[in-house]
Amino acid sequence: MQVGKRLLMVIMCISHSMNHSLLLVLSPLLLIASADLKVTLGTLSQIAAVGMFMYGGGAILGGAISDRVGEERAIMLSMALSGLSTLLVFLLPGVYGIGVGLFMIATWSSIYHPTANSFIIRVYKEKMAQYMSWHGVGGALGTMTAPIISTAVGLAFGWRYPYLLFGSLAIVTSLFFYRYRSDVSPPKARAAKTGYLETIRIKALRPLFIYSLPNGLILKGIEFFFPTVLASKGFPVEIAGFALSGVLICGVVGQIVGGRVSERTGMRDVVVAGSALTLMGLLLFHLLPQPYGALMLILMYGLGFYATIPAFNVIAGKASPEDKRGTVFGLFFLINFGIGSISTSLGGIIIDRFGTGYVFILLAGFAVALLLAALRIKRDKPERALRVGK
């Protein structure tokens, strides 16, 4: 089955939304689940942490799978098996259900990101950054809506049932990729195999790997600490929680704008500008009185940081050997979501020793490293200029 590229992107956005949603079901229902399972919040949080690590750590395996069997089949496997894994939450007794279930959900879900990015690079030769940005918007919408839907379904029927809902939707989505066949560069026609070590040593990829580390440290740090830092500065808990949603809303706009602007200016310029806005937002958060500092951070970080995502993915995809593109994206995802989660531990040490407010000074230091790394990325020609020159 073949479909138009716009409809295909709609399906990709739905898949991306489901991928994020499956990992966010438990978060708003922690208190209900811990009471039902008769375990502490700390125990349940540790179980969730293992799942989060697999979501990042398993991406390297996911990239290798997509390189071997093709992106369409890998996406189908990711969606179908992560959806089926939600049944483990129901079938296994007590804490074993959520422990084993979340581990398997995260493991199979981790295949999706490197595979999807590689697929978009292969299929969408023109307006690549725009399509990459729309795919990112799909994931952001899942991140924003999943906790709301999960809370509503969990309160009405029980905390396990949101897993059944999102798992069923993931399985239905996988059926599309079971039937879909791309007419663009099928896996059997790909270039000769490139060695794994040779891939890591590619000169154009080195600054991108370096950039990914502070990128992941900032992302996971703000996701984890922003509401807590705001609450420590006197914001009501409800407002502090909604502030993170404000970041994601600005992030949706940032990805759309970043995808469009990068075609005019070049991908690298958007990455540099977005990194600079991220640093400015973190600095102004400290320098301005509240709530103005928080508003500047939400706007500048949300718009700037997320604008870099489609541009960076296009740069990484073009710099990667075609037969190892999934593996390369797996490495980036491992750095961002796996190693990047170290910032939560570092932030906890900073809070214990110096106070809550100092954790964002640490993140500002990471933002300086992010901007310096962005400046090391090789400048590219704007996509529109390339099309005109043909």
Buried (B, 14 or more C-beta within 10 A) or exposed (E): EEBEBEEBBBBBBBBBBBBBBBBBBBEBBBEBBBEBBEBEEEBBEEBBEBBBBBBBBBBBBBBBBBBEBBBBBBBBBBBBBBBBBBBBBEEBEEBEBBBBBBBBBBBBBBBBBBBBBBBBBBBBEEBBBBBBBBBBBBBBBBBBBBBEBBBEBBEEEBBBBBBBBBBBBBBBBBEBBBEBEBEEEEBEEBEEEBEEEEBBEBEEBBBBBBBBBBBBBBBBBBBBBBBBBBBBBEBEEEBBBEBBBBBBBBBBBBBBBBBBBBBEBBBBBBBBBBBBBBBBBBBBBEEBEEBEBBBBBBBBBBBBBBBBBBBBBBBBBEBBBBBBBBBBBBBBBBBBBBBBBBBBEBBEEBBEEEEBBBBBBBBBBBBBBBBBBBBEBEEBEBBBEEEEEE
